[in-house]
Amino acid sequence: MATTERNPKANTFPSNDPITTLRGSIAAGNDINASDITSLIGLINNWLGHFHTYDDFWQIPTYGNNGDRTTYVEDKNAVAIGGSVTGVTAGDIISAAKHNEMRTSVAALGSHFHSIDDH
């Protein structure tokens, strides 16, 4: 199956506002609390759940020179990446496995794509 890359007209990419707070909390010499990791995980999960809106032209006036010669367009949403990182609670040990789970999820965002179900 062939794919065509399209530019979205809008997206639901979440706010990056928590990053400033996290930079202050997760710094050399500071204690890192479960709430800090939970905030970071929430940010990652919001990025994983973003999607894009695109225009779906379902009739172009010149197509086949028939129809009512009106262009019809509707918004459709591309599928979100999916998946999520599991949270932590106070007293949990933040293991290498948890770090790897977060790292793998963030790395997937660098080369991700969204499927468009056009029917």
Wavefront OBJ file of the C-alpha trace (Angstrom):
o trace
v 0.000 0.000 0.000
v 1.364 3.409 -0.947
v 1.420 6.283 1.504
v 1.230 10.001 0.915
v 2.545 12.464 3.452
v 0.156 15.337 4.138
v 0.440 18.525 6.128
v -2.155 18.841 8.888
v -4.335 21.908 9.238
v -4.441 21.641 13.037
v -3.280 19.341 15.800
v -4.062 18.554 19.398
v -0.455 18.595 20.481
v -0.577 19.358 24.203
v 0.909 22.312 25.985
v 4.591 22.133 26.871
v 3.974 24.293 29.975
v 4.932 21.559 32.502
v 8.476 21.450 31.088
v 9.549 24.665 32.828
v 8.381 23.362 36.206
v 10.029 19.985 35.580
v 13.360 21.598 34.716
v 13.306 23.334 38.088
v 12.280 20.186 39.964
v 14.468 17.603 38.266
v 17.842 19.296 38.638
v 21.189 18.358 40.120
v 21.056 18.389 43.913
v 17.241 18.254 44.138
v 15.199 15.367 45.459
v 13.071 13.930 42.665
v 9.569 13.195 43.916
v 7.015 10.743 42.544
v 4.908 13.791 41.613
v 7.741 15.017 39.351
v 7.944 11.675 37.560
v 4.149 11.520 37.357
v 4.135 14.977 35.751
v 6.777 13.861 33.242
v 4.834 10.679 32.454
v 1.647 12.720 32.010
v 3.427 14.979 29.539
v 4.763 11.974 27.576
v 1.322 10.343 27.494
v -0.279 13.570 26.241
v 2.272 13.746 23.426
v 1.570 10.097 22.551
v -2.159 10.853 22.428
v -1.964 13.816 20.071
v -3.544 13.732 16.636
v -3.836 15.973 13.618
v -6.871 17.311 11.785
v -6.814 17.376 8.016
v -9.173 18.396 5.219
v -10.854 15.506 3.462
v -12.107 16.610 0.055
v -14.796 14.157 -0.854
v -15.863 15.874 -4.056
v -13.768 18.131 -6.232
v -15.890 20.040 -8.761
v -13.812 19.016 -11.760
v -13.625 15.316 -10.894
v -15.013 13.518 -13.904
v -16.872 16.680 -14.917
v -19.976 15.485 -13.143
v -21.764 16.104 -9.861
v -23.035 19.503 -8.789
v -19.579 21.083 -9.330
v -19.274 22.018 -5.643
v -16.205 21.216 -3.572
v -17.190 19.417 -0.389
v -14.695 19.180 2.439
v -14.899 17.925 6.013
v -12.514 17.711 8.942
v -11.136 14.313 9.792
v -8.694 13.372 12.511
v -5.623 11.239 12.030
v -5.242 8.376 14.476
v -3.202 9.109 17.613
v 0.072 7.257 18.124
v -1.355 5.381 21.091
v 0.227 3.601 23.983
v 1.063 5.092 27.324
v 3.625 4.954 30.080
v 2.361 3.549 33.366
v 2.376 5.935 36.324
v 4.226 5.853 39.611
v 3.208 6.593 43.181
v 5.062 7.841 46.231
v 7.447 5.182 47.522
v 7.907 3.472 44.144
v 11.434 2.744 43.032
v 12.050 4.373 39.671
v 13.899 1.504 38.041
v 15.946 1.352 34.863
v 12.948 -0.382 33.294
v 10.767 2.673 34.014
v 13.409 5.002 32.560
v 13.607 2.780 29.468
v 9.805 2.747 29.135
v 9.769 6.572 29.132
v 12.812 6.837 26.824
v 11.350 4.384 24.294
v 8.049 6.256 24.198
v 9.726 9.632 23.679
v 12.035 8.188 21.000
v 8.997 6.919 19.078
v 7.746 10.496 18.800
v 10.800 11.506 16.782
v 9.869 9.336 13.814
v 6.161 8.823 14.268
v 3.394 8.996 11.706
v -0.386 8.924 11.867
v -2.680 6.691 9.890
v -5.621 8.248 8.107
v -8.720 6.121 7.711
v -10.247 7.646 4.595
v -13.512 5.942 3.681
l 1 2 3 4 5 6 7 8 9 10 11 12 13 14 15 16 17 18 19 20 21 22 23 24 25 26 27 28 29 30 31 32 33 34 35 36 37 38 39 40 41 42 43 44 45 46 47 48 49 50 51 52 53 54 55 56 57 58 59 60 61 62 63 64 65 66 67 68 69 70 71 72 73 74 75 76 77 78 79 80 81 82 83 84 85 86 87 88 89 90 91 92 93 94 95 96 97 98 99 100 101 102 103 104 105 106 107 108 109 110 111 112 113 114 115 116 117 118 119
